[in-house]
Amino acid sequence: MSKDTSALVVSEDTMLSHDTETTLEHVVTIMPQLIHWLVKSGIGYNEFTVALKALFYNEAIKELDAIKQKKTDSAISLLSGLNRRDVRSFCQTYGEYSLIDQFNIQLPISVPARVVGMWINQKLPQQIPFQGEENSFESLVKQISSEKHPKSILLELKRLGIVAEEKDNIVLQNSSFTPDPQADESKQLLTQNISDHLAAGISNLTKNTNFLEQAIFADELSQDSVDKLNQLSTDLWNLMSKALVSAAIDYCKSDEADTEANKRFRLGVYQYNE
């Protein structure tokens, strides 16, 4: 464990078990790619941590059920790290110690998003001046926050492709609010694949299961060698996927009359190089 990570989790008056300490270290190692995706998409710390509260609440309830321990505000607070006020608020909103559908949670809205929301709600023109006392981009930002500089908000909205700057005017890009079915489907497939990959590996670690979870790693390679390995990987995957899809279709047909056929199966392959 590195000194930097150790400083993150251990202080002079704190002693964590080896499993707790190393688990946190490895989870933090995974997070940068997810944080990169969040920041790239305009999602900051506040929005993310509010979403996480419900997830920690749910997992604490599941763990108490698994160990057959009585659910109380104190027990959930201890396992999840949430304060008891948050636990009680969840109970009052969603039912006493009921699991929360995280997709129905009202998340905080960032200042840039609130600026755009006010722009639309006030029915301002698609193009407004940056400066001015009324009906300007500056005036919108000042109505939302006195702490955020209008130029900083503008740069963030430009980065996200929500507005464009034309001379002294700011133009709202309507295309940024139009769903992209192909991109949405790609995100959904990625999250499903990653979720099951993590579930397999973590189950192997915590429940002694034996899910297939392997990778081949090689370094000190030339670009030509990487290209050849990429092609070999694609060729082998094409052969294997055809065989698996054919077998899966046959098994689905044979299981149609089985009332206990309620299981699902996923086999995934990924390739990455840098």
Protein Blocks (a to p, Z undefined) as FASTA:
>chain_A
ZZklmmmmpcfkbccdfklmmmmmmmmmmmmmmmmmmmmnopafklmmmmmmmmmmmmmm
mmmmmnopacdfklmmmmnopafklmmmmmmmnoghiacdfklpccdddfklmmmmmmmm
nopafbdcfbdjbhpfklmmmmmomkbcfklmmmmmmmnopaccehjaccddfklmpccf
klmmmmmmmmmmmmmmmmmmmmmmmnopabdcdddddehiafklmmmmmmmmmmmmmmmm
mmmmmmmmmmmmmmmmpmklcbccddddddddZZ
